Amino acid sequence: MLRRMVPSVLILAGASVALAQNAGIDISVVTSPSPAGTFVVDVFVDMVASPPNAWTASGIRADAFLGATFRYSDGGDPNGPRLTNIEPTNVSGDRNVNFVSQPRGQTVNARFRAGGAALIAGGYLPPTPTAEATATVFNVAYFDEVPPGEETTDGYVARLAMDVPALLDGTLYLSTTGPIEPSDLLVMSGNAAAATNLNPTPLEVLLFDVFSTIPEPASLALLLLGGLMGLRRR
């Protein structure tokens, strides 16, 4: 019999934690170390049911705002961004890009290569025949390779990576409970879902956002004015 479980959010950078419970599978989102000017979020699934559960499908929908844009890799593919298997030649490249995979370790090579590739079904929210991967929208539904039901190991199933304007760099944080302060600005909204062989529907869903602690407009204007005055003195 399945026990009651949770989609959870674990925010590692800054060490705040939020949990929300449900059944079937545990979903968490974590920030990942990234170069200056980028912000990276990873989606993790944890099979916490008994008898043994297996990941079978996921969906991810994210929207970027305030000049933030999603990063992609074409993996040498002339047809455009690769949504999975971003290192088809087994040569490590820039891994701070949007992509999806079967559950794999956060940094293991298989996550980024054919060994972790997922099958793309189309768009997740709303459901569409084709996935959407633009500068400000990432909408993908994907599933396990055939035969399904073999992915019984916990792992990371999606990555979201944004280029952020210089003004926002270093001010971002991940949340599942809304902004810390009312004046904090929404930079990305996300919806992650997962299903298992024992719980194919409904999908387990986790909502999350990325906010900026950038000062309110009045304070920001003063900062900008101060910067301009400094430049004049030079």
C-alpha positions, 0 to 999 in steps of 0.5 A, spaced: 500 500 500 502 506 498 504 511 504 502 518 504 507 523 501 509 530 499 511 534 493 517 538 497 521 544 495 528 545 498 532 551 497 539 550 498 542 557 496 540 561 503 538 554 506 530 555 507 526 549 506 519 549 505 514 542 504 508 540 502 505 533 502 501 529 497 501 522 494 505 518 489 512 522 488 516 527 492 518 533 487 523 538 489 527 544 486 533 546 488 538 552 486 544 550 482 551 553 483 552 558 476 556 563 473 555 570 474 549 573 470 545 566 470 540 563 475 539 555 475 534 551 478 534 543 478 527 539 479 528 533 483 524 527 484 524 522 489 520 515 489 518 515 496 512 509 496 512 502 497 512 497 494 517 500 489 515 506 485 518 508 478 518 515 475 514 514 468 513 522 466 514 529 467 512 536 465 515 543 466 512 550 465 516 556 466 516 563 464 521 568 465 520 576 466 523 582 467 528 581 461 531 574 464 531 569 458 532 562 458 538 559 456 539 553 451 544 548 447 543 546 440 548 540 442 551 541 434 544 540 432 542 545 426 534 544 428 535 548 434 535 548 441 536 541 444 531 539 449 534 533 452 541 529 451 544 536 450 551 533 449 550 528 444 557 527 442 559 525 449 563 532 450 562 536 456 559 543 454 555 548 457 550 545 462 547 551 465 541 551 460 534 548 459 533 541 458 529 535 461 532 528 462 530 521 466 532 521 473 539 522 474 544 525 479 545 532 478 552 532 475 553 525 472 555 525 465 549 521 464 544 526 465 546 530 460 547 525 455 543 519 451 543 515 457 539 520 461 535 522 455 527 523 455 522 522 450 519 529 448 511 528 448 509 535 446 507 541 451 505 540 458 501 546 460 497 547 456 498 540 453 500 541 445 503 537 440 509 540 440 514 543 446 515 550 446 522 553 448 523 560 447 527 566 450 521 567 455 517 560 455 519 553 457 513 548 456 515 541 455 511 534 457 516 528 457 516 521 459 520 514 460 523 510 454 520 504 452 519 499 456 516 504 462 517 503 469 525 502 469 526 508 473 526 506 480 532 511 482 531 518 485 534 523 480 534 530 477 529 530 471 529 538 469 534 544 469 531 551 468 537 556 467 536 564 465 541 569 463 539 575 468 540 583 467 546 585 471 541 589 475 538 583 478 544 579 478 545 576 486 538 578 488 534 572 486 531 567 490 527 561 490 520 560 493 514 556 493 510 561 498 511 567 495 515 573 495 519 575 502 517 582 501 511 585 498 516 589 493 520 583 491 519 582 483 517 576 480 522 574 475 520 567 473 514 562 475 514 555 474 510 549 474 513 542 475 509 535 475 511 528 475 508 521 475 509 514 477 507 507 474 503 506 481 500 513 480 500 515 473 494 520 474 493 525 476 500 528 476 504 530 482 505 538 481 509 543 485 509 550 483 515 555 485 517 562 483 524 566 483 523 573 486 528 579 486 530 583 492 531 589 488 529 595 491 523 598 490 522 603 485 524 610 489 530 606 492 532 604 485 531 611 483 536 614 488 541 608 487 541 610 479 542 617 481 548 616 486 551 612 480 550 617 475 553 622 480 559 618 481 560 617 474 560 625 473 565 626 479 570 622 475 
